[in-house]
Amino acid sequence: MIIQGKYQFQPELPFIPGGECAGVVEEVGAAVTRWKVGDEVIHSGGSGSFCEEIVVNELAVLPKPPALSFEAAAGITITYLTSYHALVQRANIQPGETLLVLGAAGGVGSTAVELGKALGATVIAAASSDDKLALCTELGADHVINYSNESLKDRVKELTGGAGVDVVYDPVGGDFSEPAVRSMGWNGRYLVIGFASGPIPSIPLNLTLLKGCSIVGVFWGRFTMEEPELHLANIDTLWQWFEEGKIKPVITDLFPIEEYEGAYAAMMERRAKGKVILTF
């Protein structure tokens, strides 16, 4: 969406795309104390990662989990940390609750499925094709819904015995948002993650009154600045889970940088599952 000029924050032109990367430290500034040449690290920023070398602030760098390859590590910061913050701090999801994930085979959606299971929830994964839903099943989803040919609201009602879901994780927006809100149970929490489909939805607020539910915004980038200590605690938890094998990044598409147009097309045509990674 940044490349299209549709994201809520836009870098000044010209700019280098790419929100995160993994690699090896080649040089450090004279005042740098946290890192040394040869360290394996990952970086997350608003842009600038689609290049062979990048200069960043030492505070914007994290250690690469040793258990992960560079390809896997290049795509973990934004997706996993967004989903963990959403589910734990924003939704306060509890073991035994039911979580509905829209866009469940995408970059953030797939991590929400995986983390939802790790946190003890019953996970309903919704996506646009059976192929994508097969991936969700591999990630541990308890139930799947193909919203290209099934009614989201009716299937959720069937799967929950009419009770509705406790938490909705929505990175899609558009036409799927209102049916998702209608699928919520009493005291439910609807997580606004993003608008991958393009249109920003309009939700009838009487639904929140009738269901006693909450619409909760999730802005991971600002959270890291407003609550840095809690952000670092989240990193510690997730990095431990990576080491334990409790969670594992899904990388379904690797493209050499020379084929970046193919990577972009895979996302725009909704063919991508998990993270799409460029290699150098």
TANORZI-V635395 format. One line per field, one symbol per residue. burial: 1 if it has 24 or more other ideal C-beta (glycine too) atoms within 12 Angstrom, else 0. A space follows every 50 residues. Layout:
burial=???
//
This chain:
burial=01000000000000011111111110000000001000011111111111 00010100011111100101111111111111111111111010001111 11111111111111111110111111111001101110111111111001 01101110110001111111111101111111111001111111111000 10100010001011110101101100000010011011101100001111 111110000100110110000111111111
//
